Amino acid sequence: MEFFRTNQYSRVNAVKYARTYALFPNQSFRYFPLINNETSGDCANFLSQCLLAGGAPMLYNVSHPWWYHKANNISTKDDTWSISWTVAHSLYWLLKNNYQSKASGIKGFEVNDIRLLELGDLMFFEDDNGKIFHSAIITSFRYSQPLISQHSFQALDIFYKNSWPANHIHFLKIVL
């Protein structure tokens, strides 16, 4: 499996960022609160920040954009971002498509065995309708089980099955 040998993604930096901002979001980025317990929220925005901290370059291309633009240093109200930066379903498909097409930038390779997961890999939660509605980053392990950190609700090192109920959970190995 070549993706283990060519990885330039800094898992240490991604996890350090996640652990720093899991419970108290980074005020340098726009925060997207849950609205009436809907499937909105800040989960993909948080993961995108973690990926950026891990060395993922922003992608401004037309077909598969992934970016965040700070309008100024005073407030985040005028910031802009790509859909794949802030929407779990879009981030999931961007990462998978980038891997399958061998595109430049951050990629995700889906695995079915949690024993292949490492710190800094991602989980995507799918509902009964086949839609990815939530995402989280692996920040620790306990008894060989991944613990995740996330936004929408804020959590640090929780067992992934204690997050949102899901019909299926996708495990993505992250590579650059």
Buried (B, 14 or more C-beta within 10 A) or exposed (E): EEBEEEBEBBBEBBBBBBBBBBEEBBEEBBEBEBEEEEBBBBBBBBBBBBBBBBBBEBBEEEEBBBBBEBEEEEEBEEBEBBEBBBBBBBBBBBBBBBBEEEBEBBBBBBBEEBEEBBBBBBBBBBBEEEEBBBBBBBBBBEEEEBBBBBBBBBBBBBEBEEBBEBEEBBBBBBBB
